[in-house]
Amino acid sequence: MAGAEDHYVPVHQLPDQIITLTHVRSLTARLFTRAQQAQNHVQVGNMGLAFRVILDWMESLGTATFNRPR
């Protein structure tokens, strides 16, 4: 997860990190944008979206199930 306008972590680090993960079985990455109001560090501005993305990802892996409103 990365913010397109993160003021602490440069956005180029996302693809840089991805290419170093050579032994993963799967990989999911997400770049949050200004249009989503989640472009900042740790998606401040739309943390709800970030949490939904994390929970959806965990559920897609079958690692967790949550009773939460949609």
N, C-alpha and C positions, 0 to 999 in steps of 0.2 A: 504494500500500500504506500502511495506517495501522493503528496499534494503538488499540483502543477506550479504553485507559487510559494512553496515552502520557504520560509525565511531562515531556516537552520540547515536543512539538508538539500543540497542542489539536486534538481530533478534528474540530471544525468546519472545520478547514482542508482536509480532504479534499473535501467538496462545494464549498467556496469555490474550490479549485484546479480542480475539474472544470468548473465553469461558466465559468471564464476561458479554457478551451481550446476556442475557437470554430471553429478551422480544422482540427481533426483529422479524419482519415478514420475512425478507430475509437478507442475508449477502453475500457480495462479497469481497474477499480478494485477493491480488496479491503480490507475492514475485518476485522482479526483480533480475536478476542474472548477473554475470560477462559476460556470453555468450551474453547477450543483451546489454552489456555495460551500465547497469543501476543499478549496485549493490550498489552504494554509496547513501549517504543521499540525499533525495529529487530527486533521480534518476539523479543526475548530471552525465553527460556523455552521457545520452540519454533522455533528457527531452521531446523530441518530442514523443518518445514512451509513456512516462507517460501521456502526454497530450492526445494522441490518445486513450489510455486505458480509461482515465476519460471521454472523450467525447463519446466514444462508450458505456460506462456504462450508462451515462446520457440518451443517445438516446434509449438504451434498456429498460429503465424505462418509457420512454415516457415523460420525464420531459423537454426535450429540443430537438430542431432540429437545425442543423447547415448546412450552405452552405459551405462546405469545400472540397478541393480536396482530393482524395483518393490515 
